[in-house]
Amino acid sequence: MTSSQSGKIKRIAIAVVGSGGSGVMTVGDLLLRSAAKAGWYGMMRRSSGPQIRGGEAAAYVELSTSPLESPCEYFNILLALDWKNVERFASEIALDKDSVVISGEAGVEFPEMVTDSGAKIWDVDLKAMLKKLKGGRTNIAALGLLGKLIGCPANIVRNTLENKFSAKALDPEVSFAALELGVQAASQVELIMELAPPAADAEERWAITGNQAAGLGALRAGVRFVAAYPITPATEILEWMSPRLRKVGGFLLQAEDELASINMSIGASYSGVPALTATSGPGLALMSESLGLAVAAEIPLVVVNVMRGGPSTGIPTKSEQTDLNLAVHGLHGDAPHLVLAPHSIPDCLWTTQWAVNLAEKLQTPAIVLSDQSLGQTLAVTKRPRDSTIKAEREVLKKVTEKYKRYALTDSGVSPMTLPGTPDGQYTADGLEHTPEGTPSSMVEDHDAQLEKRDRKLRNFDYGDDWAEITGDGKIAVITWGSTGGTVREAVSQIDPEGNKIRLMVIRLLSPAQPDIFKKALENAERVLVVEQSYGAQFYRYLRGYFELDERAESFSKPGPLPISSTMLRDKLQEWTTV
């Protein structure tokens, strides 16, 4: 909770909890969108149990006068539509004596997470209030209550709810009545904080999830075929892209499993159409053999892997950065390929767009490592940066001499024909081959093709986009993916000018860039590697490819709880005050 000079807080965090089907996510979504229309920034994170239906659900809504990247550490308001299994969120919803707990029903025996916190409890029996309103929904009343408490204009909340009617069957008259009952119920709650007025700037705001941003980036880059097999938490990419692909002449096909989806994408790309599929860790494991085929046959495609807690089924609804080893090293044999990772929700758009372009240009598969935290969080943010990056594949349109699909060129990228090109036919399979594509087990051919496939990635100029680097201090903090936001916030609070700490958020994970990395880390005396994994996969990856010596220390925490900026600040404060 951050206070402004006027005494009003600049940031407020609200947890809305209830059982599955109670409409928790609807409350969070509409509250965030209403606040966005009023001028605030914000984000909504989702949390639920492993059940397909039912179980517990929570929407974590945070609003601010400036853009947000990292999750809160304490919640100002907890509103429960019901209290079934709420204690399962005890480790996720931190409360203190300044927090306010609102009960949406009477006669509740509050769990220890509430009673032990010292938070102020207010009984507001929304269910009893709605008994006389046939068809009235508790979650809509909760929306009215929360909108009133944060100071969001009633007409904006009403308009946001009205816009929902077109997407979901609601009775407008009953819904508006329930909304008004919630507004009236807000008078029963006394808040000890007030959210500062929204920013009065004219910047364009977007409300977008990381999954939606990744889908948009793929479309902008030219992806026109998507093979889909649903898996949490990547399914929304496929759902979002399906209707939009049709509008640009593309096509989405739901496959029977992950094996089919990756092979369909390879087939579409072989025909010249930029292709993509999306999955999570278990699906990526199944796709590894076919990804190796794409490496050997030099067929471009993109796999967006939205990571979740593992191993095996793990925790499908929670976030973790533990597919790094699988993404970088999980293919059979020496199989150089691209691995990239967005570091924010807006960056999901740009990184996916860049990944498609790199895959097409270098004729290789690219894995984009997002995660549940980025993918399923809805953020109100500044407009993501625009880019004119388009997929560019070197295609030989006319064959004038004996065609060598896998010719040993200086760049390592060989001209590729499309099916039907006269005299341009070739065999694309997983067998090692000659430059012409004829299967071969000769040592010379294997050595030459291995070196060629590695060289085209290793020698390519990726420019400055391989990482986001700020500051030039003697202390270096290195991170990747969704932890980037938390680390950025902690570093900016300790060293806003960047004189003591340099921050490196790596976007291009493979191929490794040791020379560029060494230069970026020049003169750094201490290095802190931050990640959300139990086994310190990122730290071990860096130690394996780069010269870190004894300067480096690991700061590694497993999911599903996000890494706390307070813990990071405490660690960095120790280093900066020595």
N, C-alpha and C positions, 0 to 999 in steps of 0.2 A: 504494500500500500504506500503510494508516493503522494506526499502532500505538496500543494502549491503554496505560494506566498499568501494567498487569500484565505488559507485554511481549508479550502475545498481540495479533495483528493484528485489527482490527475489520472488515477487508475483504480478501477473497481473490479473485483472478481466475484462471480455469482455461480454457485453450484445448484443445479436443479436435478433432483433425483426422484426415482419412483420405480415401480415394477415395469416389466416389459409390456408395451401396449398402452401405457398411461399417457403417452404423448409428450414425454420429456424432451425429445429431440425437436419436436415442433415448437415448443416453448423457446428453447435455446435459439433455434434458427430464426424465428420471427422477432425475438428480442434483439438479436444481433443486427438483423436487417433494418429494423426500426431505428436503432441507434446509429447505423450507418447513414440512413436518410437524414437524420438529425445533425450529422456532421462529425460523430465520433469515429475513431478507429476501433478495431477489436478483432477478436477471434473466438471461435467456439471449438473446443475439443470434445471428442466423444469417448465414452467409456461404457463398456457393458460386459456382461458375463459371457461364458463360452456357449450358452444355449442358442439354438437356432431360433426359438421363439420363447417368449416369457423371460423369466429371470430378472436381473436388476439392470438399470440403465441410468446413466448420468450425463448431463450436458454441462460443460464447464465454459461459461461465457465470461470473457474479460473485455472490458471497455476502457478506452484511454483517449487522451487528447492528442496522442502521437502514435505512430505505427508501433505495433507489438510484434515481437519475435519469440520471446521466451515465455514459458508458462509461469503463473504466479506461484508463490510459496504458501500463502495463506488466503483463505476465502473470506470476503467481507460479509457475504450473505449465503446461507444455505436454505433453500426452500424444498421441502419434501411434499410431493403430491400424495405419496403414501410412504410408509416406512418398512416395506417388505424387503428384507435383505440389504438394507442401506449400510449395515455394519461392514459389508464386504468392500465398501469404498473407504473404510476408515484410514487406510494408509495413503489414500489419494487426496482426501479432503481434509486439509489441515485447518483447524480453527483455533482462535485465541480469544482472550477476554473482550476484544473489540469487535468480534464477529457477532452477527445477528442470525439466529436460527428461526425459521418460520415453519410452523407445522400446518400442513394443509388439511388436517383432520383432527378431531377431538379424541381425548382419552388415550394419548400415546405414551408408551413407556419408552423414553428416549434412550438410545444406546450410549455406551460409555464415550464414544467419540464426541458426543455432544456434551454430556454432563461433566466430563473431566476437563473440558476446554475452558470453562468459565464463561462461555458465550451467553449472550442475552437471548432468552427463548420467548417467542410470541406465538400464542395459539390463535390461528386464524382458520376456522373450520369452513373451508371453501366448499366441501361436499355438502354440508348442511345448508349453506347459502343457496346452493344450486338445486336443491330438492324441489323447489316450487317452479323451476324453469325446466320444462320438459325438453330433453335433448341437450341441455346445457353441459358443456364439457369443463371439467376442472382445470385442464391445462390452459384453456383460453382465459379463464378467470385469473389463473396464475400469471399469464402474460400481462393482463391489465394491471395486476398488483405490482409486478416488477417494473413495468414501464413507468408507473406513477412514482415508485420509490426512487428511480434513478433520474427522474426529471425529464423523461422523453415526452415530447408533446403528444397529447392524446390523439390528435388528428393524424399524426404520422403512424402511430401504432395501429389505429383503425384502418388506415389506408393500406398498410402492409398486410394486415389480416384479410382485407378485401381482395387484394391481389392473389391471395392464397386460394380463393374460391375457385378460380379457373383451373387450378391444378388438383384440387381436392374437393369432394362433394361436402359442402358445409351449408347449413341454413343461415343465411346472412342475418336475419332478424334475431334468431336465437344466439348466434355467435356474438353479435354486438351487445346483446343484453348480458351475456356471460362476461364479456370484456368489461362492461361498465360495473358489474358487481365486483370484479377484481379491483377496479380503480377505487371503488368505495371502501373495499376491505383494507386498502393500504393505510387508511386512517387509524387502523388498529395497531400499526407498527411504528415504533419510534426508532429512526436511524440515528446513529451517532457519527455518521459521515455523510458527505454530500459530494457527488461527482461534479468536478469543475465543468463549466460550459464547454461545448464542443468547439473544436478548432474552426476558426472563421476563414479558412483558406479556400482557394478556388481549384485546388488540385483534384484531378479526376480520381475517384475511388472505385476500386473493383471489389466485389464480394466473390471469392473464388476459393476452391479447395486445391490442394496440391495435385490430387488426381485429375481434376478438371484442367488445371494448368498444364499438366503433362500431356493430356489429350490435345489441348489447343496448340502446344508447341509442336506436336507431331503433325497436326494438320497444316500448320504454317510451313513446316519443312517440306511438305509434299507427300506425306504418307496417305496412300489411297486404298490400302488393303489392311484389314485387321482380322486376325483369327482370335476368337475369344473362347475361353473356358473360365467360368466364374470361380473366384477364390478370394476370400477375405484377406487383406483389405484392399485388393486391387480391382475389384469388380466395377467400381464406379468409373474407372477410366473407360472401360468397355461400354458401359451403359451410356456415358456421356458422349462418346464418339459415334455410337451407332446412328442416331438420326442426323448428326452433322456430317458424317461421311457421305451420306446420300445426297446432301445438298451440294457437295463439291464433286460429284461423280464417282465417289468411292464406294467401298463395299465392306461390310462386316459379316463374318460368318461364324456362328457358334459351333465349335468343334465338340467331339464327344469326350475329349480329355486333353491334357497338356501335351501329350506326344503328338496328337493330331494337329493341335493349334500351331506348334512350332514348325512342323513339317509343311503345313499349309502356307505359313508365312515364307518359308524358304522357297516353296514353289512359286508363289506370287512374285517374289523378288527376282527369281531366276528369269521370269518373263519380262522383267523391266519395271515392275511396279514397286515403289518404296513400301515396305511392309513392316508391321509391328504386331507384337502380342504383349500382354501384361499378365503378371502372375505374382505369387509370393514364394517364399523359400521352398516349401514342398514341391511346388510346380517347377521352380527353377532346377531343382535336383533331377526331376524327371526329364527336363529338356536338355540336360548336359550333353548327351550323346549326339543329338541333332545339332546342337551348337558347334560341336567339334566337326561335324560334317560341313557346316557353313564356313568354318575356318579353312578346312582343307579344300573345299570347292570355291572358296573366295566369293561367297554370296553375301551381300549386305542385308542386314535386318536389325531391328531394335527390339530388345526385351526390357520392358519396364518392370522391375522387381520391387514391389512395395513390401518391405521387410516387416516381419512380425516376430514375436517371441518364439523361440524354438527350444530344443530340437523337435523333430517330427511335427505333430500337429501343434505342439507348444501352446501359446496363448494367442489365438487368431485375432483377438480384438485389442491387443496391446502392442506397444512399439518397442523395438530393439534394433541395434545395429550389428547383427550377428551373422549376416550372410556375406560378409566381406571375403572371408576365406573361400567360400563356395564360388563367389562371382569371379575372383581373381585366379584361383587355382583349381577350380572344380572340373575342368575339361580334361578328357583323356589325352595323354601324350603332351608334346610341346605344342600348345595351341594358342599363340598370341592373339589377343582380341582386345577390344576397348571396354573399359569399365569407368563410368562417370557417376557423379553423385551431386544432385542439387543440394544447396545449403539453406534454402528458405522456400516458402510457398510460392512467391513470385518466380524464384529461380527454377522451380520445376518446369516452368514454361520454357525458359531460355536453354537450360541444360538439355532437355529432351529434344528441342529443336536443333541444337548443336550436335547432339548424338546422332540424329538421323543423317545430318549432313556429313559427319565424319564417317559413318558406316558406309554411305553411298560413295564417298570420295575414295575411301581406302579399301572398299570391297571386303568388308569383314563384319561380323556381328558386334553389336554394342549392347552392353548391359547397363541400364540406368538404375542405380540403387536409391530409390526413395524409401520411405517407411510409413508406418501407420500414422505417426505423429504428423508428418507432412501431408500424407495423402488424404486423410479423412478430416483434417482440421479446416474449418471454414474461416477464412480471414478477410477482414475488410482492410485493404491495403492500398498503397499508392499504385497507380498503373504500372504493371511490369514493363521493363525496358523493351522497346520495339527492336526488332532485328529483321533484316532482309535475307537472312540465311535461308537458302533453298538447297534441297538435295541435289548434288551434282555427281553423276556417275559417268565415268569415261566410257562411252559406247562407240564401238566401231561400226559404222553404218554401211561401209562398203569394203569388201575384202578383195585386195588386189594381188596378194601373194599367199603362199601357204600360211594358213591361220594357225597361230600359236596362242592359245588362250592363256597359258601360264608362262608367257615369255619372260625371260630374266631381264627386266628393264632396270634402268638406273634408279628409278623411284621405288621399284618393287611393285608398282601397280601396273597390271597388264590390261590391254584393251579387251573389253568384254562385248561380245555380240549378243543380240537378242534372238530368240527362236524365230526361224524363218529367214534369217539373213543368208543370202546365197553364199555358199562356200564357207559359212561361218559356224557350222555345227561343231559341237564339242561334247565330250562326256564330262558331266559334273557329278562326282560321287565322292565317297570317303576314302578311296584308295589313293595311295601316293602315285604320282604321275610324272610324265615327261612334260616339257614345255608345251607340247601339242595336246596334252590331256590324256595320253595313252597310259593305262596303268603300268607301274614299274616298281620293282623291288630292288633296283640298282642303288648302291650306296651313293653314287654321284648325283642321281636325281633327287634322292631323299635329302642329302645335304644342301643341294642348291635350292630346293623348294622351301625347306625349313628356314634357311637364311633369308630368302626373298620375303616370306610371310612375316618374319620378324622385322626385317629392315624397313619395310614400308610403314610400319607403325613407329619404330624406334627413331627414324630419321625425319619424320614429318614435323613441320613447324606448327605447333599448336598455339603459338602466340602467348599472350598474357592471360588467357582465359583458363589456363590449367589450375589456377588457384586465385583466391581473393586475398590480397596481402595488404595490411594496414599497419602503420607505426614502424619504428626502426629501433626499438629498445634492445637492450642486452638480454632481456628475457623474451623467449619466443614461446608462444602458445600455438600448438598445432591441433587442428580438429578437422572433422568432415561431416557432411550430411546435416541432419536436423539439430545436432548439438551446436551447430554454428551460431544459432540465434542466442542461446543461453550464454555461450562463451563471449560473443560480441557484447552483450549487455554487461556481463561482469567486468570485462576489460575496460569498457568505456566509463564505468563508474569509478574504477581505480585510477585509470590513466587516460583521461579524455583527449589529451593532446598526442598520445602515442609516443611519448619520449622515453618511457621505461619499458614498454611492452610492444612487441610486434606480434600481430595475429596472422596466422596462415590458415585459411580454410581451403582445403584441397578439393578441387572439383574433378580433376582427371586422376583417377587412381591407377589405371593401367592403360597404356604402358607407363612404367615408372620413368620419371624425368630426373635422374640423379644429378646431372650437371646444373640444371636450372634450380633444383632444390638446394644444392650446395651453395649456390650464389645467393639465393634468397635467405639462407640461414647464416650468411657470413657474419662473423663477429658476435654471434649469439653465444652467451656464456652458459645459460641454463635453458632447458627446453621442457615444457610440460605438454604431454600428449593426452588429449581429452576425448573420451568416447563412451558410448553406452553399450558395453559388452562385458561379460564376466571374464572371458579369457584374454582380454587386452589384444584383440586381433589387429587393430590398427597400429598399436604400438609395436607389435612384433613384425608387422608388415614393414613399417618404417625402418626398424632395426635391420631388416633383411636386405633392404634395397639402398639405404642411404647411410651416410657417415654421421652417426649421432654420438658415438663414443659413450662416455659416462655422463654427458651433459643431460641426457634425457631421463625423464621420470614419467611413469604412467599414472594417469588419473582415470581409472576405468570403473564404471558402475553398471551393473546389469539393469535391464528394464524389469518391470514395466514402468516404474516411477521415473519421470524425467530427471536429469541431472539438475541439481539445485544451483542457481547462480550464487547463493550465499556460501555454499561449500567452496565454490571456485574462488570467490572473493577472499575468503579466509586464507586459502592456500596462497593466492597471489599476493595478498597483503604481507604474508611472512617473507616472501621472496623480495618484494620491492622495498621492504624496510630494513633488510640486512645491509 
